[in-house]
Amino acid sequence: MNSKKFALFVLLGCALPPVSHAQVKHIQMRVEGMT
Amino acid sequence: MKQHLGRQSGVQSVDVSLIDGKVEIVPKEDGRLDPPQLLKAVYDSGVSVAEMEITARGKIATDASGNLVLNVNPNQSFAIASNNLSKELEPLAGSAIAITVRGQLYKKVEGKTKRKPDMSAPLRLFVLEIQKKE
């Protein structure tokens, strides 16, 4: 692979948004009886 | 309670605010976090949960009964309670579009104090906000 093609791959890799996994991202609870 | 929650699978960090009774949980990237298990863990610590909200990313599908579900990973899905926002999600069922939603997964029934919720009943996600469609 020549250096131009390699540079193009790197550029595209940076430009595309990262694919994040499907998952629970955050949980918040309100609790009672905490001392 | 903080230590007990921190030992649950899939938990990255736990932040407890004594002033307003809020507990924030940041999951690990491994996707092994189990909200019903966290609910049980809080009650096992001698504290009752008034409500639980989650932010999750996943795909919309329908179950065998035709009800909407949010699939967050191959082994975990949440049934979606019907409301105005859930109607917006109906057309996305079965599509490749991933959505990020914030919703209420549990709310204590008024009048019950320090009683464990029924863990055998599946938790239903009441969508409060659709944050992203991609």
Backbone of each chain as nested JSON, in Angstrom:
{
  "chains": [
    {"id": "A", "residues": [
      {"number": 1, "name": "MET", "atoms": {"N": [0.846, -1.196, 0.0], "CA": [0.0, 0.0, 0.0], "C": [0.887, 1.255, 0.0]}},
      {"number": 2, "name": "ASN", "atoms": {"N": [0.613, 2.133, -0.914], "CA": [1.459, 3.322, -0.932], "C": [1.032, 4.312, 0.153]}},
      {"number": 3, "name": "SER", "atoms": {"N": [1.869, 5.297, 0.362], "CA": [1.651, 6.203, 1.497], "C": [0.399, 7.073, 1.334]}},
      {"number": 4, "name": "LYS", "atoms": {"N": [0.027, 7.36, 0.062], "CA": [-1.169, 8.189, -0.161], "C": [-2.422, 7.437, 0.276]}},
      {"number": 5, "name": "LYS", "atoms": {"N": [-2.502, 6.139, -0.116], "CA": [-3.666, 5.337, 0.266], "C": [-3.736, 5.175, 1.788]}},
      {"number": 6, "name": "PHE", "atoms": {"N": [-2.576, 4.947, 2.38], "CA": [-2.53, 4.79, 3.834], "C": [-3.022, 6.054, 4.532]}},
      {"number": 7, "name": "ALA", "atoms": {"N": [-2.582, 7.201, 4.027], "CA": [-2.996, 8.485, 4.614], "C": [-4.501, 8.688, 4.468]}},
      {"number": 8, "name": "LEU", "atoms": {"N": [-5.058, 8.235, 3.327], "CA": [-6.494, 8.351, 3.085], "C": [-7.277, 7.505, 4.089]}},
      {"number": 9, "name": "PHE", "atoms": {"N": [-6.794, 6.26, 4.348], "CA": [-7.442, 5.393, 5.331], "C": [-7.447, 6.025, 6.721]}},
      {"number": 10, "name": "VAL", "atoms": {"N": [-6.307, 6.591, 7.091], "CA": [-6.186, 7.227, 8.411], "C": [-7.154, 8.406, 8.522]}},
      {"number": 11, "name": "LEU", "atoms": {"N": [-7.219, 9.184, 7.432], "CA": [-8.097, 10.361, 7.417], "C": [-9.561, 9.942, 7.556]}},
      {"number": 12, "name": "LEU", "atoms": {"N": [-9.964, 8.909, 6.803], "CA": [-11.344, 8.436, 6.873], "C": [-11.66, 7.872, 8.251]}},
      {"number": 13, "name": "GLY", "atoms": {"N": [-10.702, 7.16, 8.826], "CA": [-10.879, 6.59, 10.168], "C": [-11.113, 7.657, 11.208]}},
      {"number": 14, "name": "CYS", "atoms": {"N": [-10.46, 8.795, 11.053], "CA": [-10.624, 9.899, 12.002], "C": [-11.925, 10.651, 11.753]}},
      {"number": 15, "name": "ALA", "atoms": {"N": [-12.321, 10.717, 10.492], "CA": [-13.489, 11.522, 10.143], "C": [-14.798, 10.831, 10.512]}},
      {"number": 16, "name": "LEU", "atoms": {"N": [-14.841, 9.484, 10.414], "CA": [-16.073, 8.773, 10.71], "C": [-16.319, 8.73, 12.209]}},
      {"number": 17, "name": "PRO", "atoms": {"N": [-17.569, 8.885, 12.659], "CA": [-17.831, 8.833, 14.087], "C": [-17.636, 7.42, 14.612]}},
      {"number": 18, "name": "PRO", "atoms": {"N": [-17.132, 7.27, 15.813], "CA": [-16.927, 5.945, 16.373], "C": [-18.261, 5.252, 16.618]}},
      {"number": 19, "name": "VAL", "atoms": {"N": [-18.317, 3.964, 16.364], "CA": [-19.547, 3.194, 16.584], "C": [-19.607, 2.78, 18.056]}},
      {"number": 20, "name": "SER", "atoms": {"N": [-20.563, 3.34, 18.774], "CA": [-20.666, 2.97, 20.189], "C": [-21.61, 1.794, 20.336]}},
      {"number": 21, "name": "HIS", "atoms": {"N": [-21.372, 0.994, 21.359], "CA": [-22.179, -0.204, 21.565], "C": [-23.543, 0.156, 22.129]}},
      {"number": 22, "name": "ALA", "atoms": {"N": [-24.513, -0.705, 21.811], "CA": [-25.82, -0.575, 22.439], "C": [-25.686, -1.056, 23.872]}},
      {"number": 23, "name": "GLN", "atoms": {"N": [-26.055, -0.234, 24.799], "CA": [-25.935, -0.638, 26.199], "C": [-26.562, 0.406, 27.119]}},
      {"number": 24, "name": "VAL", "atoms": {"N": [-26.679, 0.026, 28.388], "CA": [-27.102, 0.983, 29.399], "C": [-25.932, 1.933, 29.631]}},
      {"number": 25, "name": "LYS", "atoms": {"N": [-26.195, 3.225, 29.518], "CA": [-25.113, 4.205, 29.606], "C": [-25.038, 4.869, 30.974]}},
      {"number": 26, "name": "HIS", "atoms": {"N": [-26.165, 4.936, 31.645], "CA": [-26.184, 5.662, 32.919], "C": [-27.417, 5.247, 33.719]}},
      {"number": 27, "name": "ILE", "atoms": {"N": [-27.277, 5.181, 35.018], "CA": [-28.431, 4.878, 35.883], "C": [-28.448, 5.878, 37.024]}},
      {"number": 28, "name": "GLN", "atoms": {"N": [-29.621, 6.391, 37.299], "CA": [-29.781, 7.284, 38.447], "C": [-30.946, 6.782, 39.288]}},
      {"number": 29, "name": "MET", "atoms": {"N": [-30.739, 6.719, 40.588], "CA": [-31.81, 6.294, 41.493], "C": [-32.038, 7.351, 42.55]}},
      {"number": 30, "name": "ARG", "atoms": {"N": [-33.272, 7.453, 42.987], "CA": [-33.579, 8.276, 44.161], "C": [-33.966, 7.293, 45.247]}},
      {"number": 31, "name": "VAL", "atoms": {"N": [-33.261, 7.358, 46.356], "CA": [-33.479, 6.373, 47.415], "C": [-34.001, 7.047, 48.677]}},
      {"number": 32, "name": "GLU", "atoms": {"N": [-34.633, 6.25, 49.508], "CA": [-35.193, 6.742, 50.773], "C": [-34.664, 5.867, 51.906]}},
      {"number": 33, "name": "GLY", "atoms": {"N": [-34.49, 6.474, 53.057], "CA": [-34.079, 5.721, 54.228], "C": [-32.573, 5.625, 54.369]}},
      {"number": 34, "name": "MET", "atoms": {"N": [-31.85, 6.485, 53.639], "CA": [-30.389, 6.459, 53.71], "C": [-29.946, 7.362, 54.858]}},
      {"number": 35, "name": "THR", "atoms": {"N": [-29.032, 6.871, 55.662], "CA": [-28.538, 7.696, 56.79], "C": [-27.081, 8.054, 56.59]}}
    ]},
    {"id": "B", "residues": [
      {"number": 1, "name": "MET", "atoms": {"N": [-23.923, 0.804, 51.242], "CA": [-24.668, 0.649, 49.997], "C": [-23.753, 0.913, 48.801]}},
      {"number": 2, "name": "LYS", "atoms": {"N": [-22.919, 1.956, 48.909], "CA": [-22.022, 2.305, 47.803], "C": [-21.084, 1.146, 47.479]}},
      {"number": 3, "name": "GLN", "atoms": {"N": [-20.547, 0.52, 48.529], "CA": [-19.631, -0.603, 48.311], "C": [-20.382, -1.793, 47.722]}},
      {"number": 4, "name": "HIS", "atoms": {"N": [-21.59, -2.038, 48.26], "CA": [-22.396, -3.162, 47.793], "C": [-22.73, -3.002, 46.307]}},
      {"number": 5, "name": "LEU", "atoms": {"N": [-23.129, -1.787, 45.911], "CA": [-23.452, -1.532, 44.503], "C": [-22.2, -1.635, 43.628]}},
      {"number": 6, "name": "GLY", "atoms": {"N": [-21.089, -1.155, 44.173], "CA": [-19.837, -1.177, 43.417], "C": [-19.35, -2.582, 43.108]}},
      {"number": 7, "name": "ARG", "atoms": {"N": [-19.828, -3.559, 43.901], "CA": [-19.418, -4.949, 43.668], "C": [-20.293, -5.658, 42.636]}},
      {"number": 8, "name": "GLN", "atoms": {"N": [-21.394, -5.03, 42.24], "CA": [-22.288, -5.67, 41.262], "C": [-21.623, -5.702, 39.885]}},
      {"number": 9, "name": "SER", "atoms": {"N": [-21.962, -6.736, 39.113], "CA": [-21.322, -6.876, 37.801], "C": [-21.705, -5.713, 36.883]}},
      {"number": 10, "name": "GLY", "atoms": {"N": [-20.725, -5.266, 36.141], "CA": [-20.958, -4.223, 35.153], "C": [-20.931, -2.805, 35.706]}},
      {"number": 11, "name": "VAL", "atoms": {"N": [-20.639, -2.653, 36.996], "CA": [-20.632, -1.315, 37.591], "C": [-19.219, -0.728, 37.545]}},
      {"number": 12, "name": "GLN", "atoms": {"N": [-19.104, 0.443, 36.914], "CA": [-17.813, 1.133, 36.854], "C": [-17.606, 1.996, 38.094]}},
      {"number": 13, "name": "SER", "atoms": {"N": [-18.609, 2.834, 38.405], "CA": [-18.475, 3.705, 39.573], "C": [-19.849, 4.032, 40.149]}},
      {"number": 14, "name": "VAL", "atoms": {"N": [-19.856, 4.354, 41.432], "CA": [-21.095, 4.705, 42.133], "C": [-20.864, 6.012, 42.867]}},
      {"number": 15, "name": "ASP", "atoms": {"N": [-21.807, 6.927, 42.702], "CA": [-21.708, 8.211, 43.397], "C": [-22.994, 8.417, 44.198]}},
      {"number": 16, "name": "VAL", "atoms": {"N": [-22.847, 8.604, 45.493], "CA": [-24.017, 8.739, 46.364], "C": [-24.07, 10.145, 46.941]}},
      {"number": 17, "name": "SER", "atoms": {"N": [-25.233, 10.784, 46.815], "CA": [-25.432, 12.092, 47.428], "C": [-26.385, 11.933, 48.608]}},
      {"number": 18, "name": "LEU", "atoms": {"N": [-25.855, 12.118, 49.798], "CA": [-26.676, 11.957, 51.008], "C": [-27.703, 13.075, 51.141]}},
      {"number": 19, "name": "ILE", "atoms": {"N": [-27.379, 14.249, 50.585], "CA": [-28.253, 15.417, 50.755], "C": [-29.596, 15.212, 50.063]}},
      {"number": 20, "name": "ASP", "atoms": {"N": [-29.538, 14.812, 48.788], "CA": [-30.809, 14.656, 48.064], "C": [-31.19, 13.207, 47.797]}},
      {"number": 21, "name": "GLY", "atoms": {"N": [-30.43, 12.265, 48.358], "CA": [-30.785, 10.856, 48.217], "C": [-30.615, 10.309, 46.813]}},
      {"number": 22, "name": "LYS", "atoms": {"N": [-29.681, 10.875, 46.058], "CA": [-29.48, 10.413, 44.689], "C": [-28.286, 9.469, 44.593]}},
      {"number": 23, "name": "VAL", "atoms": {"N": [-28.445, 8.449, 43.789], "CA": [-27.368, 7.491, 43.541], "C": [-27.133, 7.434, 42.04]}},
      {"number": 24, "name": "GLU", "atoms": {"N": [-25.912, 7.756, 41.625], "CA": [-25.563, 7.739, 40.198], "C": [-24.65, 6.548, 39.951]}},
      {"number": 25, "name": "ILE", "atoms": {"N": [-24.976, 5.78, 38.925], "CA": [-24.172, 4.607, 38.601], "C": [-23.684, 4.723, 37.159]}},
      {"number": 26, "name": "VAL", "atoms": {"N": [-22.385, 4.618, 36.994], "CA": [-21.797, 4.618, 35.644], "C": [-21.407, 3.182, 35.323]}},
      {"number": 27, "name": "PRO", "atoms": {"N": [-21.966, 2.629, 34.245], "CA": [-21.662, 1.234, 33.904], "C": [-20.3, 1.083, 33.23]}},
      {"number": 28, "name": "LYS", "atoms": {"N": [-19.777, -0.152, 33.297], "CA": [-18.58, -0.479, 32.522], "C": [-18.98, -0.644, 31.064]}},
      {"number": 29, "name": "GLU", "atoms": {"N": [-17.965, -0.695, 30.213], "CA": [-18.219, -0.862, 28.774], "C": [-18.637, -2.283, 28.424]}},
      {"number": 30, "name": "ASP", "atoms": {"N": [-18.505, -3.223, 29.377], "CA": [-18.764, -4.632, 29.038], "C": [-20.248, -4.958, 28.84]}},
      {"number": 31, "name": "GLY", "atoms": {"N": [-21.137, -4.022, 29.186], "CA": [-22.561, -4.23, 28.948], "C": [-23.194, -5.279, 29.84]}},
      {"number": 32, "name": "ARG", "atoms": {"N": [-22.549, -5.597, 30.982], "CA": [-23.089, -6.644, 31.861], "C": [-23.935, -6.075, 32.99]}},
      {"number": 33, "name": "LEU", "atoms": {"N": [-24.195, -4.803, 32.946], "CA": [-24.972, -4.174, 34.003], "C": [-26.425, -4.675, 33.969]}},
      {"number": 34, "name": "ASP", "atoms": {"N": [-26.954, -5.029, 35.135], "CA": [-28.305, -5.565, 35.215], "C": [-29.14, -4.684, 36.156]}},
      {"number": 35, "name": "PRO", "atoms": {"N": [-29.939, -3.747, 35.611], "CA": [-30.69, -2.83, 36.477], "C": [-31.567, -3.519, 37.532]}},
      {"number": 36, "name": "PRO", "atoms": {"N": [-32.313, -4.601, 37.202], "CA": [-33.095, -5.254, 38.263], "C": [-32.218, -5.762, 39.414]}},
      {"number": 37, "name": "GLN", "atoms": {"N": [-31.02, -6.23, 39.072], "CA": [-30.093, -6.708, 40.1], "C": [-29.636, -5.544, 40.984]}},
      {"number": 38, "name": "LEU", "atoms": {"N": [-29.445, -4.36, 40.383], "CA": [-29.048, -3.179, 41.153], "C": [-30.161, -2.755, 42.115]}},
      {"number": 39, "name": "LEU", "atoms": {"N": [-31.391, -2.852, 41.622], "CA": [-32.548, -2.507, 42.442], "C": [-32.577, -3.41, 43.685]}},
      {"number": 40, "name": "LYS", "atoms": {"N": [-32.362, -4.691, 43.443], "CA": [-32.351, -5.667, 44.542], "C": [-31.186, -5.368, 45.508]}},
      {"number": 41, "name": "ALA", "atoms": {"N": [-30.041, -5.021, 44.937], "CA": [-28.855, -4.752, 45.758], "C": [-29.098, -3.567, 46.69]}},
      {"number": 42, "name": "VAL", "atoms": {"N": [-29.82, -2.547, 46.214], "CA": [-30.106, -1.383, 47.06], "C": [-30.999, -1.798, 48.227]}},
      {"number": 43, "name": "TYR", "atoms": {"N": [-32.042, -2.566, 47.919], "CA": [-32.943, -3.02, 48.982], "C": [-32.205, -3.921, 49.967]}},
      {"number": 44, "name": "ASP", "atoms": {"N": [-31.276, -4.721, 49.47], "CA": [-30.49, -5.594, 50.349], "C": [-29.612, -4.77, 51.288]}},
      {"number": 45, "name": "SER", "atoms": {"N": [-29.346, -3.517, 50.916], "CA": [-28.544, -2.633, 51.779], "C": [-29.405, -1.948, 52.834]}},
      {"number": 46, "name": "GLY", "atoms": {"N": [-30.7, -2.233, 52.853], "CA": [-31.585, -1.641, 53.85], "C": [-32.155, -0.294, 53.453]}},
      {"number": 47, "name": "VAL", "atoms": {"N": [-32.07, 0.036, 52.174], "CA": [-32.575, 1.317, 51.678], "C": [-33.649, 1.013, 50.631]}},
      {"number": 48, "name": "SER", "atoms": {"N": [-34.659, 1.862, 50.57], "CA": [-35.682, 1.617, 49.545], "C": [-35.506, 2.582, 48.37]}},
      {"number": 49, "name": "VAL", "atoms": {"N": [-35.847, 2.121, 47.197], "CA": [-35.703, 2.917, 45.986], "C": [-37.03, 3.59, 45.671]}},
      {"number": 50, "name": "ALA", "atoms": {"N": [-37.004, 4.92, 45.558], "CA": [-38.215, 5.654, 45.199], "C": [-38.425, 5.611, 43.688]}},
      {"number": 51, "name": "GLU", "atoms": {"N": [-37.338, 5.793, 42.929], "CA": [-37.434, 5.68, 41.473], "C": [-36.066, 5.4, 40.871]}},
      {"number": 52, "name": "MET", "atoms": {"N": [-36.107, 4.825, 39.691], "CA": [-34.872, 4.504, 38.984], "C": [-35.006, 4.954, 37.528]}},
      {"number": 53, "name": "GLU", "atoms": {"N": [-34.036, 5.742, 37.085], "CA": [-34.025, 6.196, 35.691], "C": [-32.777, 5.664, 35.0]}},
      {"number": 54, "name": "ILE", "atoms": {"N": [-32.94, 5.298, 33.741], "CA": [-31.76, 4.854, 32.989], "C": [-31.651, 5.626, 31.683]}},
      {"number": 55, "name": "THR", "atoms": {"N": [-30.429, 5.724, 31.21], "CA": [-30.176, 6.197, 29.849], "C": [-29.544, 5.018, 29.122]}},
      {"number": 56, "name": "ALA", "atoms": {"N": [-30.153, 4.64, 28.007], "CA": [-29.666, 3.455, 27.314], "C": [-29.718, 3.665, 25.809]}},
      {"number": 57, "name": "ARG", "atoms": {"N": [-28.809, 2.954, 25.144], "CA": [-28.766, 2.995, 23.683], "C": [-29.075, 1.607, 23.173]}},
      {"number": 58, "name": "GLY", "atoms": {"N": [-29.942, 1.521, 22.188], "CA": [-30.282, 0.213, 21.644], "C": [-31.185, 0.335, 20.443]}},
      {"number": 59, "name": "LYS", "atoms": {"N": [-31.734, -0.806, 20.048], "CA": [-32.615, -0.829, 18.874], "C": [-34.015, -1.246, 19.292]}},
      {"number": 60, "name": "ILE", "atoms": {"N": [-34.976, -0.674, 18.599], "CA": [-36.371, -0.955, 18.895], "C": [-36.811, -2.222, 18.158]}},
      {"number": 61, "name": "ALA", "atoms": {"N": [-37.536, -3.057, 18.864], "CA": [-38.077, -4.278, 18.254], "C": [-39.439, -4.546, 18.879]}},
      {"number": 62, "name": "THR", "atoms": {"N": [-40.086, -5.583, 18.407], "CA": [-41.342, -5.999, 19.038], "C": [-41.168, -7.414, 19.56]}},
      {"number": 63, "name": "ASP", "atoms": {"N": [-41.803, -7.706, 20.705], "CA": [-41.7, -9.056, 21.251], "C": [-42.779, -9.95, 20.633]}},
      {"number": 64, "name": "ALA", "atoms": {"N": [-42.876, -11.174, 21.135], "CA": [-43.822, -12.145, 20.559], "C": [-45.267, -11.664, 20.661]}},
      {"number": 65, "name": "SER", "atoms": {"N": [-45.541, -10.804, 21.654], "CA": [-46.908, -10.299, 21.827], "C": [-47.158, -9.016, 21.043]}},
      {"number": 66, "name": "GLY", "atoms": {"N": [-46.136, -8.551, 20.335], "CA": [-46.284, -7.328, 19.549], "C": [-46.008, -6.064, 20.338]}},
      {"number": 67, "name": "ASN", "atoms": {"N": [-45.51, -6.203, 21.57], "CA": [-45.185, -5.026, 22.384], "C": [-43.788, -4.512, 22.031]}},
      {"number": 68, "name": "LEU", "atoms": {"N": [-43.621, -3.189, 22.146], "CA": [-42.317, -2.587, 21.849], "C": [-41.302, -2.936, 22.927]}},
      {"number": 69, "name": "VAL", "atoms": {"N": [-40.085, -3.236, 22.488], "CA": [-38.983, -3.46, 23.434], "C": [-37.749, -2.706, 22.946]}},
      {"number": 70, "name": "LEU", "atoms": {"N": [-36.895, -2.355, 23.896], "CA": [-35.604, -1.758, 23.575], "C": [-34.539, -2.818, 23.828]}},
      {"number": 71, "name": "ASN", "atoms": {"N": [-33.893, -3.259, 22.756], "CA": [-32.819, -4.25, 22.891], "C": [-31.503, -3.514, 23.11]}},
      {"number": 72, "name": "VAL", "atoms": {"N": [-30.931, -3.677, 24.3], "CA": [-29.668, -2.997, 24.565], "C": [-28.469, -3.915, 24.339]}},
      {"number": 73, "name": "ASN", "atoms": {"N": [-28.671, -5.205, 24.406], "CA": [-27.662, -6.165, 23.956], "C": [-28.371, -7.498, 23.749]}},
      {"number": 74, "name": "PRO", "atoms": {"N": [-27.685, -8.514, 23.194], "CA": [-28.392, -9.752, 22.836], "C": [-29.114, -10.41, 24.012]}},
      {"number": 75, "name": "ASN", "atoms": {"N": [-28.632, -10.152, 25.227], "CA": [-29.235, -10.817, 26.38], "C": [-30.079, -9.885, 27.243]}},
      {"number": 76, "name": "GLN", "atoms": {"N": [-30.255, -8.657, 26.811], "CA": [-30.945, -7.707, 27.676], "C": [-31.869, -6.812, 26.867]}},
      {"number": 77, "name": "SER", "atoms": {"N": [-33.13, -6.781, 27.29], "CA": [-34.085, -5.884, 26.633], "C": [-35.072, -5.385, 27.681]}},
      {"number": 78, "name": "PHE", "atoms": {"N": [-35.663, -4.256, 27.394], "CA": [-36.639, -3.66, 28.305], "C": [-37.938, -3.439, 27.552]}},
      {"number": 79, "name": "ALA", "atoms": {"N": [-39.029, -3.909, 28.146], "CA": [-40.342, -3.646, 27.554], "C": [-40.628, -2.159, 27.698]}},
      {"number": 80, "name": "ILE", "atoms": {"N": [-41.18, -1.562, 26.654], "CA": [-41.449, -0.122, 26.665], "C": [-42.916, 0.117, 26.989]}},
      {"number": 81, "name": "ALA", "atoms": {"N": [-43.153, 0.909, 28.039], "CA": [-44.528, 1.261, 28.405], "C": [-45.089, 2.234, 27.369]}},
      {"number": 82, "name": "SER", "atoms": {"N": [-46.378, 2.125, 27.122], "CA": [-46.998, 2.955, 26.1], "C": [-47.225, 4.382, 26.605]}},
      {"number": 83, "name": "ASN", "atoms": {"N": [-46.739, 5.347, 25.837], "CA": [-47.03, 6.764, 26.098], "C": [-46.833, 7.531, 24.779]}},
      {"number": 84, "name": "ASN", "atoms": {"N": [-46.887, 8.842, 24.822], "CA": [-46.762, 9.629, 23.588], "C": [-45.41, 9.416, 22.901]}},
      {"number": 85, "name": "LEU", "atoms": {"N": [-44.345, 9.328, 23.716], "CA": [-43.016, 9.164, 23.133], "C": [-42.827, 7.77, 22.544]}},
      {"number": 86, "name": "SER", "atoms": {"N": [-43.443, 6.765, 23.169], "CA": [-43.287, 5.405, 22.641], "C": [-43.92, 5.295, 21.252]}},
      {"number": 87, "name": "LYS", "atoms": {"N": [-44.951, 6.099, 21.011], "CA": [-45.588, 6.08, 19.679], "C": [-44.61, 6.557, 18.599]}},
      {"number": 88, "name": "GLU", "atoms": {"N": [-43.721, 7.472, 18.979], "CA": [-42.695, 7.946, 18.031], "C": [-41.714, 6.834, 17.678]}},
      {"number": 89, "name": "LEU", "atoms": {"N": [-41.578, 5.874, 18.608], "CA": [-40.602, 4.802, 18.396], "C": [-41.17, 3.648, 17.586]}},
      {"number": 90, "name": "GLU", "atoms": {"N": [-42.483, 3.542, 17.523], "CA": [-43.119, 2.408, 16.837], "C": [-42.622, 2.198, 15.409]}},
      {"number": 91, "name": "PRO", "atoms": {"N": [-42.491, 3.297, 14.606], "CA": [-42.025, 3.077, 13.22], "C": [-40.597, 2.545, 13.132]}},
      {"number": 92, "name": "LEU", "atoms": {"N": [-39.836, 2.65, 14.213], "CA": [-38.432, 2.224, 14.189], "C": [-38.266, 0.738, 14.515]}},
      {"number": 93, "name": "ALA", "atoms": {"N": [-39.366, 0.069, 14.883], "CA": [-39.287, -1.342, 15.274], "C": [-38.736, -2.177, 14.12]}},
      {"number": 94, "name": "GLY", "atoms": {"N": [-37.701, -2.923, 14.417], "CA": [-37.114, -3.809, 13.421], "C": [-36.115, -3.131, 12.493]}},
      {"number": 95, "name": "SER", "atoms": {"N": [-35.959, -1.811, 12.635], "CA": [-35.013, -1.107, 11.76], "C": [-33.609, -1.156, 12.359]}},
      {"number": 96, "name": "ALA", "atoms": {"N": [-32.633, -0.717, 11.564], "CA": [-31.24, -0.722, 12.023], "C": [-30.893, 0.552, 12.782]}},
      {"number": 97, "name": "ILE", "atoms": {"N": [-31.873, 1.43, 12.962], "CA": [-31.6, 2.709, 13.635], "C": [-31.447, 2.495, 15.144]}},
      {"number": 98, "name": "ALA", "atoms": {"N": [-30.334, 2.97, 15.663], "CA": [-30.102, 2.884, 17.109], "C": [-30.58, 4.179, 17.753]}},
      {"number": 99, "name": "ILE", "atoms": {"N": [-31.216, 4.04, 18.891], "CA": [-31.697, 5.233, 19.585], "C": [-31.118, 5.282, 20.997]}},
      {"number": 100, "name": "THR", "atoms": {"N": [-31.002, 6.479, 21.506], "CA": [-30.607, 6.667, 22.899], "C": [-31.786, 7.311, 23.611]}},
      {"number": 101, "name": "VAL", "atoms": {"N": [-32.251, 6.663, 24.657], "CA": [-33.41, 7.191, 25.382], "C": [-33.106, 7.287, 26.878]}},
      {"number": 102, "name": "ARG", "atoms": {"N": [-33.797, 8.216, 27.505], "CA": [-33.78, 8.304, 28.971], "C": [-35.188, 7.916, 29.415]}},
      {"number": 103, "name": "GLY", "atoms": {"N": [-35.26, 7.04, 30.396], "CA": [-36.587, 6.61, 30.82], "C": [-36.614, 6.128, 32.255]}},
      {"number": 104, "name": "GLN", "atoms": {"N": [-37.83, 6.05, 32.766], "CA": [-38.008, 5.578, 34.142], "C": [-38.268, 4.073, 34.112]}},
      {"number": 105, "name": "LEU", "atoms": {"N": [-37.442, 3.344, 34.839], "CA": [-37.548, 1.885, 34.834], "C": [-38.285, 1.366, 36.068]}},
      {"number": 106, "name": "TYR", "atoms": {"N": [-38.313, 2.174, 37.102], "CA": [-38.981, 1.743, 38.335], "C": [-39.453, 2.965, 39.118]}},
      {"number": 107, "name": "LYS", "atoms": {"N": [-40.643, 2.861, 39.68], "CA": [-41.135, 3.9, 40.588], "C": [-41.883, 3.196, 41.707]}},
      {"number": 108, "name": "LYS", "atoms": {"N": [-41.533, 3.561, 42.914], "CA": [-42.141, 2.894, 44.077], "C": [-43.628, 3.204, 44.151]}},
      {"number": 109, "name": "VAL", "atoms": {"N": [-44.393, 2.184, 44.487], "CA": [-45.824, 2.386, 44.671], "C": [-46.028, 3.145, 45.968]}},
      {"number": 110, "name": "GLU", "atoms": {"N": [-46.814, 4.228, 45.895], "CA": [-47.052, 5.045, 47.085], "C": [-47.664, 4.208, 48.204]}},
      {"number": 111, "name": "GLY", "atoms": {"N": [-47.19, 4.461, 49.409], "CA": [-47.748, 3.757, 50.565], "C": [-46.914, 2.574, 50.999]}},
      {"number": 112, "name": "LYS", "atoms": {"N": [-46.1, 2.043, 50.073], "CA": [-45.246, 0.917, 50.432], "C": [-43.936, 1.463, 50.991]}},
      {"number": 113, "name": "THR", "atoms": {"N": [-43.554, 1.022, 52.151], "CA": [-42.306, 1.49, 52.731], "C": [-41.38, 0.309, 52.99]}},
      {"number": 114, "name": "LYS", "atoms": {"N": [-40.161, 0.446, 52.492], "CA": [-39.117, -0.548, 52.712], "C": [-39.53, -1.945, 52.272]}},
      {"number": 115, "name": "ARG", "atoms": {"N": [-40.46, -2.032, 51.338], "CA": [-40.817, -3.354, 50.834], "C": [-40.121, -3.568, 49.505]}},
      {"number": 116, "name": "LYS", "atoms": {"N": [-39.591, -4.76, 49.338], "CA": [-38.896, -5.056, 48.094], "C": [-39.881, -5.063, 46.935]}},
      {"number": 117, "name": "PRO", "atoms": {"N": [-39.47, -4.538, 45.796], "CA": [-40.339, -4.63, 44.622], "C": [-40.422, -6.072, 44.149]}},
      {"number": 118, "name": "ASP", "atoms": {"N": [-41.453, -6.367, 43.398], "CA": [-41.634, -7.709, 42.872], "C": [-40.616, -7.956, 41.755]}},
      {"number": 119, "name": "MET", "atoms": {"N": [-39.565, -8.717, 42.08], "CA": [-38.483, -8.932, 41.112], "C": [-38.887, -9.888, 39.994]}},
      {"number": 120, "name": "SER", "atoms": {"N": [-39.96, -10.634, 40.212], "CA": [-40.356, -11.591, 39.17], "C": [-41.035, -10.866, 38.004]}},
      {"number": 121, "name": "ALA", "atoms": {"N": [-41.599, -9.684, 38.288], "CA": [-42.266, -8.921, 37.229], "C": [-41.208, -8.147, 36.437]}},
      {"number": 122, "name": "PRO", "atoms": {"N": [-41.24, -8.218, 35.11], "CA": [-40.246, -7.478, 34.323], "C": [-40.442, -5.974, 34.468]}},
      {"number": 123, "name": "LEU", "atoms": {"N": [-39.325, -5.256, 34.519], "CA": [-39.396, -3.796, 34.62], "C": [-39.763, -3.225, 33.26]}},
      {"number": 124, "name": "ARG", "atoms": {"N": [-40.625, -2.234, 33.269], "CA": [-41.034, -1.6, 32.012], "C": [-40.425, -0.205, 31.935]}},
      {"number": 125, "name": "LEU", "atoms": {"N": [-39.955, 0.116, 30.751], "CA": [-39.295, 1.404, 30.54], "C": [-40.323, 2.438, 30.092]}},
      {"number": 126, "name": "PHE", "atoms": {"N": [-40.518, 3.442, 30.932], "CA": [-41.411, 4.557, 30.598], "C": [-40.535, 5.651, 30.0]}},
      {"number": 127, "name": "VAL", "atoms": {"N": [-40.613, 5.821, 28.681], "CA": [-39.691, 6.741, 27.988], "C": [-40.008, 8.182, 28.367]}},
      {"number": 128, "name": "LEU", "atoms": {"N": [-38.982, 8.899, 28.855], "CA": [-39.12, 10.307, 29.236], "C": [-38.528, 11.243, 28.182]}},
      {"number": 129, "name": "GLU", "atoms": {"N": [-37.537, 10.74, 27.45], "CA": [-36.854, 11.6, 26.475], "C": [-36.16, 10.724, 25.429]}},
      {"number": 130, "name": "ILE", "atoms": {"N": [-36.345, 11.081, 24.165], "CA": [-35.584, 10.418, 23.098], "C": [-34.422, 11.342, 22.779]}},
      {"number": 131, "name": "GLN", "atoms": {"N": [-33.225, 10.909, 23.135], "CA": [-32.071, 11.811, 23.028], "C": [-31.421, 11.784, 21.657]}},
      {"number": 132, "name": "LYS", "atoms": {"N": [-31.415, 10.619, 21.014], "CA": [-30.688, 10.521, 19.746], "C": [-31.221, 9.378, 18.9]}},
      {"number": 133, "name": "LYS", "atoms": {"N": [-31.323, 9.611, 17.609], "CA": [-31.619, 8.538, 16.655], "C": [-30.471, 8.535, 15.665]}},
      {"number": 134, "name": "GLU", "atoms": {"N": [-29.867, 7.376, 15.413], "CA": [-28.711, 7.341, 14.494], "C": [-28.683, 6.04, 13.699]}}
    ]}
  ]
}
